[in-house]
Amino acid sequence: MKNFAKGIFVGVAATVGVTAGCFYAFKKTIVDPIEEKEAEIDEHRRRAIRKRHSAHQY
């Protein structure tokens, strides 16, 4: 019974570790590039708005 409990504990710990690793990898490969692209687009939009406003000042 002692080995069974140890096996369950190790199995649960391994499952939690693999799940956390999968979420981390998903975030790094999918979510972060999308957020970086959105931030870049926002920066270009802000720059264009500033340029448009400064072009019409006399």
Secondary structure, 3 states (H helix, E strand, C coil): CHHHHHHHHHHHHHHHHHHHHHHHHHHHHHHHHHHHHHHHHHHHHHHHHHHHHHHCCC
